[in-house]
């Protein structure tokens, strides 16, 4: 199983604040002088699998179901959960958001969002926005980054050779060691342009005879449009996460604009409510730029989220690059509660990336 403790000083301090019983009082004091918008970012909600047998990325599992229910109950009790479209309406009207406003969001569009997360949200009464990559819902094909990790974990090849990244390593039999290798590949490949990333993955699929085009893995698959329509009918809202989950700022401008427009057109066609919300795929500071923001606005989107960690003191000023607070599976209840109450102290920082290359992932501890 992945580590379940609260690692590092933030985790320990969060658990201490939580166990002291002072957290809610500190939150109320903070709300007097800071009314920043908190947006939580999730990916998958599912029981934590055995790392030795699970063939996909464990890092994308944000939390198991029981803990997710506790998190949503805390939000319902101590915060003001709001739909992002209601936040858009408030911004358009020039109205201040209520203190302790929290929005819950999900990226990618996994089917466990439908099977597990949505029923819990409905039960507790917390609204949420699901940002989906429309091309994957159209086809049912697994997400490219997921499939890359899957191939590295399961291939029978002796070596991983990626000249694009100057990587040539022996693939050990140990699954945890392969996970570390896969994590390094994911980090480094995001400095390639989006087409080069796709070409690298597709080359491995051919070399290792592990095609994603026909794969429909039960453990890692997107939701369907029927499921999305059912969720929308239950009151949940949807936004764009691109078509093919490609880093928009790493695409040629014409292709980037086409990706944004096509994702909106598909959402508008498949769902009842018009798509006005965007989450930039990958979402770190390399995934979007001024051109992407401009194209998003001109396509008709009215608000967009990044994956840069933080809260939004004046969301009207960065409504096309809103910061979010990622939820990770190693957050115990104390750390999660402290992150919500005191986000500047307890959330992950996002390092600024330099031209020389990444040393840390966005939103890493």
Secondary structure, DSSP 8 states (H G I E B T S, - for coil): ----S--HHHHHHHHHHHHHT-HHHHHHHHHHH---BEEEEE-EE-----TTT--S-GGGEEE-HHHHHHHHHHHHHHSEE--HHHHHHHHHHT----TTEEEEEEEE-BHHIIIIIHHHHHHHT---EEEE-HHHHHH----HHHHHHHHHHH---SEEEEGGGTEEEE--S-HHHHHHHHHHHHHHHTTS-HHHHHHHHHHHHHHTT--STT---TTS-B--HHHHHHHHHTT-EEEE--SS---GGGS-HHHHHHHHHHHHHHHHHHSSS---EEE-SS-STTT--HHHHHHHHHTT--EEEEEEES-BTTTTTSTTSEEEEE--TT--HHHHHHHHHTHHHHS------BTTB-SS-TT--
